[in-house]
C-alpha cells in the first residue's frame, strides 16, 4: 500500500493530465470547460487518497480518517462547482469519476502495486465521492432554482405594489393630465410584473450554469432607469437622488433585467444604508457603453466578503458581526445581468466613503432576441 501511495503522490500531475485527456475525449461538455475549472478539486482528492493508503490497508478503518473526510468535502465542492458549469448533468459527473477510477487502476497495475487492499480503498472512497458529488450537484441546482423563483416572486411584489399605490392615489377631482399619468404608472408596473412572471417560468427549467433568460431589444434604457427611481421614491423613506449626463441612452438591452438589477441595488442600499443620508444613483453615458452607480452611506461590507456576495452558492452566510445577512441572490443576478450585457461590476465599500456599486453596460454587445444568462461560481 505504501508503494501505491508513493506512486500517486509522485505522479499526481501526470495522472491528472491523463484523466483530463480522457475526460475531454469521452465527455463532450467538458471540452467547453477550462482546464483549471475542469480539474477543480481533483488534485486534492488524489492527495487525500494517497494519504489514506499510507495509513490504512482496508477501507473500514479509513472511514474515520481525516483525509477521508476531506475527500467528502472536496467531492461536495466538486458537485457544487459543476452546477455552475454549463450543460453538465449528474451523468457527466459520474462519468468523470469512472474515468478517474480507470486511470488510477491502470497506473497502479502498470507499476504492479494494485492489490486487493488498494482496490478496496479506491473503490469505496471513489464510490462515496461519486455519491456526494452527484448529491451536491443536484442540491445546488435545486437551490439555485428555488432562489431564482423566490427572488422573482419577491420582485413581482414591487411593481404590483406600485400599481396599487398609483391606483390608490387616483382622485376624480384631479386634472385629466394627472389622472392619465397615474394610469400610465399603474399600467407600466403591471406590464412589468407580467414580464417577471414569464421569468418565473424560465427559472423553473434552469439547468447547470444557467441563470435568468434575457430578452434583448433596442430601446432607450434611461426611461427604465428613471422609472425605477420614481417608483422607489414613492415607496422608500430615504431621499433618492438621480443624476445623469444624458436623458436618452439608446442600445440593445433587456430593460426588464436592468430594472430588476437597479431595483435590487436601490432596495439593498435602503435596507443596509444610513437612513439619514440620501441614496445617490448616477448614470454616465459614453460612446459605446454607460456606467450606472448606486451609492449609500452605512455599515460597510467587509473586504474579505466583497467577492463572496456575488456568488449564489454563498448566499446563506452572514457577512458581518452585526447580524446583517447576505445581500441575497439579487447580487448574483446583478452580476449575471451585467456580464450578459458585456459589462462588469465594481464594488467599493468602506466606513468612511460608504458602499458603491458601479455597473458598466455595453450598448451593443447583443443582438435582439432571447439569451440564457450564466451564473458563475466566482
C-alpha positions as CSV (number, residue, x, y, z in Angstrom):
1,X,0.0,0.0,0.0
2,X,3.0,2.3,0.7
3,X,4.2,1.9,-2.8
4,X,0.8,2.7,-4.2
5,X,0.6,5.8,-2.1
6,X,4.0,6.9,-3.2
7,X,3.1,6.3,-6.9
8,X,0.0,8.6,-6.6
9,X,2.0,11.3,-4.9
10,X,4.9,11.3,-7.3
11,X,2.7,11.1,-10.4
12,X,-0.1,13.3,-9.4
13,X,0.4,15.8,-12.3
14,X,0.7,13.0,-14.9
15,X,-2.4,11.2,-13.6
16,X,-4.4,14.5,-13.7
17,X,-3.2,15.1,-17.3
18,X,-4.2,11.6,-18.4
19,X,-7.6,12.0,-16.7
20,X,-8.2,15.3,-18.3
21,X,-7.3,13.9,-21.8
22,X,-9.7,11.0,-21.4
23,X,-12.5,13.2,-20.0
24,X,-12.2,15.6,-22.9
25,X,-12.4,12.7,-25.4
26,X,-15.3,10.9,-23.6
27,X,-17.4,13.7,-22.1
28,X,-18.4,16.3,-24.8
29,X,-19.4,19.1,-22.4
30,X,-16.0,19.1,-20.7
31,X,-14.4,20.4,-24.0
32,X,-16.1,23.7,-23.3
33,X,-14.6,23.9,-19.8
34,X,-11.2,25.4,-19.0
35,X,-8.5,23.1,-17.7
36,X,-8.4,24.9,-14.3
37,X,-12.2,24.6,-13.8
38,X,-12.3,21.1,-15.1
39,X,-9.7,19.8,-12.7
40,X,-11.4,21.6,-9.8
41,X,-10.9,19.6,-6.6
42,X,-9.4,16.5,-8.3
43,X,-5.7,17.0,-7.3
44,X,-6.8,17.3,-3.6
45,X,-8.8,14.1,-3.8
46,X,-5.8,12.3,-5.2
47,X,-3.6,13.6,-2.4
48,X,-6.1,12.5,0.2
49,X,-6.4,9.0,-1.3
50,X,-2.6,8.7,-1.2
51,X,-2.5,9.8,2.5
52,X,-5.2,7.2,3.3
53,X,-3.2,4.4,1.6
54,X,-0.2,5.3,3.6
55,X,-2.0,4.8,6.9
56,X,-4.5,2.0,6.2
57,X,-4.7,-1.4,4.5
58,X,-8.5,-1.5,4.4
59,X,-11.4,0.8,3.9
60,X,-13.2,0.2,7.2
61,X,-10.7,1.9,9.4
62,X,-10.1,4.5,6.7
63,X,-13.7,5.8,7.1
64,X,-12.8,7.7,10.2
65,X,-9.6,9.2,8.8
66,X,-9.4,13.0,8.5
67,X,-8.2,12.6,4.9
68,X,-11.3,10.6,4.0
69,X,-13.4,13.5,5.5
70,X,-11.5,15.9,3.2
71,X,-12.4,13.7,0.2
72,X,-16.1,14.0,1.1
73,X,-15.7,17.8,1.4
74,X,-13.9,18.1,-1.9
75,X,-16.5,15.9,-3.6
76,X,-19.2,18.2,-2.3
77,X,-17.3,21.2,-3.6
78,X,-16.8,19.4,-7.0
79,X,-20.6,18.9,-7.4
80,X,-21.4,22.4,-6.4
81,X,-18.9,23.8,-8.9
82,X,-20.3,21.6,-11.7
83,X,-23.7,23.1,-11.0
84,X,-22.3,26.4,-12.3
85,X,-20.7,24.7,-15.4
86,X,-23.0,25.0,-18.4
87,X,-24.7,21.8,-19.7
88,X,-23.3,19.5,-17.0
89,X,-25.6,16.8,-15.6
90,X,-25.3,14.1,-13.0
91,X,-24.4,11.6,-15.7
92,X,-21.3,13.7,-16.7
93,X,-20.2,13.9,-13.1
94,X,-20.4,10.2,-12.6
95,X,-18.5,9.6,-15.8
96,X,-15.7,11.9,-14.5
97,X,-15.3,9.6,-11.5
98,X,-15.5,6.4,-13.6
99,X,-12.7,7.8,-15.8
100,X,-10.6,8.7,-12.7
101,X,-11.1,5.1,-11.4
102,X,-9.9,3.6,-14.7
103,X,-6.9,6.0,-14.9
104,X,-5.8,5.2,-11.3
105,X,-6.2,1.4,-11.6
106,X,-4.3,1.4,-15.0
107,X,-1.4,3.3,-13.4
108,X,-1.3,1.1,-10.4
109,X,-1.4,-2.1,-12.4
110,X,1.3,-0.9,-14.7
111,X,3.5,-0.4,-11.7
112,X,2.5,-3.8,-10.2
113,X,1.2,-2.2,-7.0
114,X,-2.5,-2.9,-7.5
115,X,-3.8,-5.5,-5.0
116,X,-7.0,-6.2,-3.0
117,X,-6.3,-3.6,-0.3
118,X,-5.5,-0.9,-2.9
119,X,-8.7,-1.8,-4.8
120,X,-10.8,-1.6,-1.6
121,X,-9.5,1.9,-0.8
122,X,-10.0,3.2,-4.3
123,X,-13.4,1.5,-4.8
124,X,-15.1,2.8,-1.6
125,X,-13.6,6.2,-1.5
126,X,-14.4,7.0,-5.1
127,X,-17.9,5.4,-4.8
128,X,-18.6,7.7,-1.9
129,X,-17.1,10.7,-3.7
130,X,-19.4,10.0,-6.6
131,X,-22.5,9.8,-4.4
132,X,-21.6,13.0,-2.5
133,X,-20.7,14.9,-5.7
134,X,-23.8,13.9,-7.5
135,X,-26.0,14.8,-4.5
136,X,-24.3,18.1,-4.1
137,X,-24.7,18.9,-7.8
138,X,-28.5,18.2,-7.6
139,X,-28.9,20.1,-4.4
140,X,-27.1,23.1,-5.9
141,X,-29.3,23.1,-9.0
142,X,-32.4,22.8,-6.9
143,X,-31.2,25.5,-4.6
144,X,-30.5,27.8,-7.5
145,X,-34.0,27.2,-8.9
146,X,-35.6,27.9,-5.5
147,X,-33.6,31.1,-5.1
148,X,-34.3,32.3,-8.7
149,X,-38.0,31.6,-8.3
150,X,-38.0,33.1,-4.8
151,X,-36.3,36.3,-5.8
152,X,-38.5,36.6,-8.9
153,X,-41.6,36.1,-6.8
154,X,-40.4,38.7,-4.3
155,X,-39.5,41.2,-7.1
156,X,-43.0,40.7,-8.6
157,X,-44.5,42.2,-5.4
158,X,-42.8,45.5,-6.0
159,X,-44.4,46.5,-9.4
160,X,-47.8,45.2,-8.2
161,X,-47.4,47.3,-5.0
162,X,-46.5,50.3,-7.2
163,X,-49.6,49.7,-9.3
164,X,-51.9,49.5,-6.2
165,X,-50.3,52.7,-4.8
166,X,-50.8,54.5,-8.1
167,X,-54.5,53.4,-8.3
168,X,-55.0,54.4,-4.7
169,X,-53.7,57.9,-5.5
170,X,-56.3,58.4,-8.2
171,X,-58.7,61.2,-7.4
172,X,-61.7,62.0,-9.6
173,X,-61.1,65.7,-8.9
174,X,-57.5,65.6,-10.2
175,X,-56.8,67.1,-13.6
176,X,-57.1,64.9,-16.7
177,X,-53.3,65.1,-17.1
178,X,-52.7,63.9,-13.5
179,X,-55.2,61.0,-13.9
180,X,-53.6,59.9,-17.2
181,X,-50.1,60.0,-15.7
182,X,-51.2,57.9,-12.7
183,X,-52.9,55.4,-15.0
184,X,-49.7,55.1,-17.1
185,X,-47.7,54.4,-13.9
186,X,-50.1,51.6,-12.9
187,X,-50.2,50.1,-16.4
188,X,-46.4,50.2,-16.7
189,X,-46.0,48.5,-13.3
190,X,-48.5,45.7,-14.2
191,X,-46.9,45.1,-17.6
192,X,-43.5,44.9,-15.9
193,X,-44.9,42.3,-13.4
194,X,-46.2,40.2,-16.4
195,X,-42.7,40.1,-17.8
196,X,-41.4,38.9,-14.4
197,X,-44.0,36.2,-14.4
198,X,-42.5,35.0,-17.7
199,X,-39.2,34.9,-16.0
200,X,-40.6,32.6,-13.3
201,X,-41.5,30.0,-16.0
202,X,-37.9,30.2,-17.3
203,X,-36.4,29.8,-13.8
204,X,-38.3,26.5,-13.3
205,X,-36.4,24.9,-16.2
206,X,-33.0,26.3,-15.4
207,X,-30.0,23.9,-16.0
208,X,-26.4,23.8,-14.8
209,X,-24.6,27.1,-15.2
210,X,-27.7,28.9,-16.3
211,X,-29.4,31.9,-14.7
212,X,-32.3,34.0,-16.0
213,X,-33.5,34.4,-19.6
214,X,-32.8,37.8,-21.1
215,X,-34.8,39.3,-23.9
216,X,-32.8,41.9,-25.7
217,X,-34.3,44.7,-27.8
218,X,-33.4,48.1,-29.0
219,X,-34.6,50.7,-26.5
220,X,-33.9,53.9,-24.6
221,X,-32.8,52.3,-21.3
222,X,-32.7,55.6,-19.5
223,X,-36.5,55.6,-19.4
224,X,-36.4,52.3,-17.4
225,X,-33.8,53.7,-15.0
226,X,-35.8,56.8,-14.5
227,X,-39.0,54.8,-13.9
228,X,-37.3,52.6,-11.2
229,X,-36.1,55.7,-9.3
230,X,-39.5,57.4,-9.5
231,X,-41.2,54.2,-8.1
232,X,-38.6,53.9,-5.4
233,X,-39.2,57.5,-4.3
234,X,-42.9,56.6,-3.8
235,X,-42.1,53.6,-1.6
236,X,-38.9,54.4,0.4
237,X,-38.3,57.0,3.1
238,X,-34.7,58.0,2.4
239,X,-34.1,60.6,-0.3
240,X,-33.0,59.0,-3.6
241,X,-31.2,61.3,-6.0
242,X,-30.7,60.5,-9.7
243,X,-28.1,62.4,-11.8
244,X,-27.2,61.7,-15.4
245,X,-25.2,63.3,-18.2
246,X,-27.9,62.1,-20.7
247,X,-31.6,61.6,-20.9
248,X,-31.5,59.2,-23.8
249,X,-29.3,56.1,-23.8
250,X,-30.1,54.0,-26.9
251,X,-28.8,50.5,-27.3
252,X,-29.8,46.8,-27.3
253,X,-30.8,45.9,-23.7
254,X,-33.0,43.8,-21.7
255,X,-35.0,46.5,-20.0
256,X,-36.8,44.2,-17.6
257,X,-33.5,42.7,-16.4
258,X,-31.8,46.1,-15.9
259,X,-34.8,47.4,-14.0
260,X,-34.6,44.3,-11.7
261,X,-30.9,44.9,-11.3
262,X,-31.3,48.5,-10.3
263,X,-34.3,47.7,-8.0
264,X,-32.2,45.2,-6.2
265,X,-29.3,47.7,-5.7
266,X,-31.6,50.5,-4.6
267,X,-33.6,48.2,-2.2
268,X,-30.4,46.9,-0.6
269,X,-29.0,50.5,-0.4
270,X,-32.1,51.5,1.5
271,X,-32.1,48.3,3.6
272,X,-28.5,48.5,4.7
273,X,-27.8,52.2,4.3
274,X,-27.9,55.0,6.8
275,X,-31.4,56.3,6.7
276,X,-30.3,59.9,7.4
277,X,-28.2,60.1,4.2
278,X,-29.6,60.1,0.6
279,X,-29.0,57.2,-1.8
280,X,-27.2,58.5,-4.9
281,X,-27.8,57.0,-8.3
282,X,-25.6,58.2,-11.2
283,X,-25.8,57.4,-14.9
284,X,-22.9,58.4,-17.1
285,X,-23.1,57.7,-20.9
286,X,-20.1,57.0,-23.1
287,X,-20.0,56.3,-26.8
288,X,-20.4,52.6,-26.6
289,X,-21.4,52.0,-23.0
290,X,-22.8,53.6,-19.9
291,X,-22.0,53.4,-16.2
292,X,-24.6,53.0,-13.5
293,X,-23.6,53.6,-9.9
294,X,-25.6,53.3,-6.7
295,X,-24.1,54.7,-3.5
296,X,-25.2,54.7,0.1
297,X,-23.7,55.5,3.5
298,X,-23.9,53.0,6.3
299,X,-22.3,49.8,7.6
300,X,-19.6,48.7,5.0
301,X,-19.3,45.2,3.6
302,X,-16.0,43.6,4.9
303,X,-13.3,43.5,2.2
304,X,-12.9,39.7,2.6
305,X,-16.6,39.2,1.9
306,X,-17.0,41.6,-1.1
307,X,-16.3,39.0,-3.8
308,X,-18.3,36.3,-2.0
309,X,-21.6,38.2,-2.0
310,X,-21.8,37.8,-5.8
311,X,-21.7,34.0,-5.5
312,X,-25.1,32.5,-5.2
313,X,-23.6,29.4,-3.5
314,X,-22.5,31.6,-0.6
315,X,-25.8,33.4,0.0
316,X,-26.7,31.6,3.2
317,X,-23.8,33.0,5.1
318,X,-23.7,36.1,7.3
319,X,-21.1,38.6,6.2
320,X,-20.6,40.8,9.3
321,X,-20.8,40.7,13.0
322,X,-23.8,43.0,13.3
323,X,-26.3,40.2,12.4
324,X,-26.9,41.6,8.8
325,X,-27.4,38.8,6.4
326,X,-26.1,38.4,2.9
327,X,-27.5,40.8,0.2
328,X,-29.1,37.7,-1.4
329,X,-29.1,36.1,-4.8
330,X,-30.1,39.5,-6.1
331,X,-26.4,40.3,-6.4
332,X,-25.8,37.1,-8.3
333,X,-28.4,38.3,-10.7
334,X,-26.8,41.8,-10.8
335,X,-23.6,40.1,-11.9
336,X,-25.3,37.8,-14.4
337,X,-27.2,40.7,-16.0
338,X,-24.2,42.9,-16.2
339,X,-22.0,40.2,-17.7
340,X,-24.8,39.3,-20.2
341,X,-24.6,42.9,-21.4
342,X,-20.8,42.6,-21.8
343,X,-20.1,44.7,-18.7
344,X,-18.6,44.3,-15.2
345,X,-19.5,45.1,-11.6
346,X,-17.1,47.0,-9.4
347,X,-17.7,47.3,-5.6
348,X,-16.1,49.6,-3.1
349,X,-17.2,49.7,0.5
350,X,-15.5,51.5,3.4
351,X,-16.7,53.0,6.6
352,X,-15.7,56.5,5.6
353,X,-16.8,56.5,1.9
354,X,-19.9,54.2,2.2
355,X,-20.8,51.5,-0.3
356,X,-20.8,52.0,-4.1
357,X,-21.8,49.5,-6.8
358,X,-20.6,50.6,-10.2
359,X,-22.1,48.8,-13.2
360,X,-20.7,49.0,-16.7
361,X,-23.1,48.1,-19.5
362,X,-22.2,47.8,-23.2
363,X,-24.8,49.3,-25.6
364,X,-24.5,46.8,-28.4
365,X,-22.9,43.7,-27.0
366,X,-26.0,41.7,-28.0
367,X,-28.4,41.4,-30.9
368,X,-32.2,41.5,-30.3
369,X,-33.5,38.1,-29.1
370,X,-33.6,35.8,-26.1
371,X,-30.4,34.6,-24.4
372,X,-29.8,32.5,-21.3
373,X,-27.5,34.2,-18.8
374,X,-24.8,32.4,-16.9
375,X,-24.3,32.3,-13.1
376,X,-20.7,31.8,-12.4
377,X,-19.0,30.2,-9.4
378,X,-16.7,33.1,-8.8
